[in-house]
């Protein structure tokens, strides 16, 4: 009986997640249309931050309980799943043409953060300065997204610079 209740709650949770995801994507698309900000920027800021909050909560709770390995594993696993699973499935379902200029800075920042994590893996430890560098990379990422949105809204984005 306990297994049936757990299974039922799991299925109800999946339905809520899927339906909530639909509403969230519709709302994010609406924000992009109304504000004139490109969907890439909305996805890279509002959507990515909102979907990261539950993972961040789990990681903070794990770290507070002394399971730092669990927190780091969650962060690294999440990024791996986002790139290797979510992006791959999305591109299989709907191939897209990307503009190098739209992704260049974001890709460099992602590679820098990943490289730093790999270096920490080789050294076997993370420190406060490494955490500060990762936060700096995140701040630069947010700044780049805001700058990209401003350029796109004024018509100076990658569409405006084609010749």
N, C-alpha and C positions, 0 to 999 in steps of 0.2 A: 504493500500500500504506500509506504514512504517513497519508494522508487517511482511509482505512478504520479504522485504529487510533484516530486522533483522534476520529472519529465514534462508534466503539464506546465509547471511554472517556467521551465526552460523554453518551451514552445511559445508561451505567452510573451516572454521576454524577447524572443526573436521577432515575433510579430510587431511588438512595440518599437524595437530598434529599426526594423525595416520601414515601418510607417513613419516614424520620427525622422528617419533619414530622408524619406521622400519630402516631407514638409520642410526640412532644413535645406535641402538642395533647391527646392522651389523658392524659398525665402532668399537664399543667397543669390540665385539667378535674378530675382526681382530687384534686390539691392543693386546688383551690377547694372541692370537695365535703367533703373530710375536715376542712379547717380552718374551714369556714364563711365564708371570705372570698369576696365576690362575684367572679364570673368577670371582670367588668370590671376589677377591681383587679388580679387575677392577670394578665390580658392587658396591662394598662398598666404593670406592673412586671416580673414575671419573664419573660414572653414577649417584651415589647418590648426589654428589656435583652439577653436571650439572642440574639435575632435581629439586634440591632444590633452585637454584638461582632465578627462577621466584617467588617462594613462599617467599623467603627472601626479594626480592624487594617489594612485596606487603606488607609484615609485616613492613619493614622499612618505607615505605610511610605512612602506617597507624599510626605507632608510631610517625612519624614526624608531622602528623596532629592532634596528641593528642588522637588517638583511640588505646591506648595501649591494651585494652581488645581485640580489633579486631586482633592485632598482636599476642597476646598470644593464642587466640582461633584458629588462622590460624596454628600456630606451633603445638599445641596439636592435633588439628583436622587432620593435615597432617600426623603426626606420627600414629595416630589411624587408619586412612584410609590405610596407607601403610602396617601396620601389619594386621589389621582386614579384609581388603578388598583385597588389591593387593596380599599379601602373601598367603591368604587363596585361592583365585581364582587360583593363579599360582600352588599351591600344589594340588588343585582339578583336574586341567587340566593335571598336570604332577607330580605325587608323586615322592618324592626324598628321598634318604637316606642321612642323614647328619652325619658328624663326629663331635662329641662333642668338640674335641680340636679346630676345625676350628671356632666354634661359642662361646666358653666359655667366653673369655675375652670381646668380643663384646656384648654378652648378659648381662654380669655383668655391663658393662658401660651403656648400655641402661637402665637397671633396676635402676642403681644409678641416672641417669638423671631423669627418670620417678618418682622415689621416692622423689627427690628434688622438682620436680614440684608439686607433691601431697602435700608435706609439705608446700610449698608456698600457695597452695590452702587453706589449713587449717588455716594458719596464716593470709591469706588475702592480702599478699603483696610479691613483689619480690624486692630485693635490689641489689646494685652493687656487694657485695661479692657473692651473689648467682649467678649472671651473670658470675662472674669470675670463679666460680667453674664449671659452665656449659661449659664455654670456655675451661677450663682445661680438663674436660672430653672429649670434642671434640678433643683436641690436643692429648690426650692419645689414642683416637680412631684412629686418623690418624697415629700416631707413630706405633701402633699395626698393622695396615694394611701394612705399609711399611716394618716392621720387618717380617710379615708373607710372604710378597712377596719375600723378600730376601731369607728367608728359603726355600720357594718353588722353587726358581730359582736355589739354590745350591743343591737341592735334599734332604734337611733336614726337609722338611715339614711333614705333617701328613702321606703322602704316604711313605716317607723315614724312618719314625720311626716305621712302622708296623713290628711286629715280630711274 
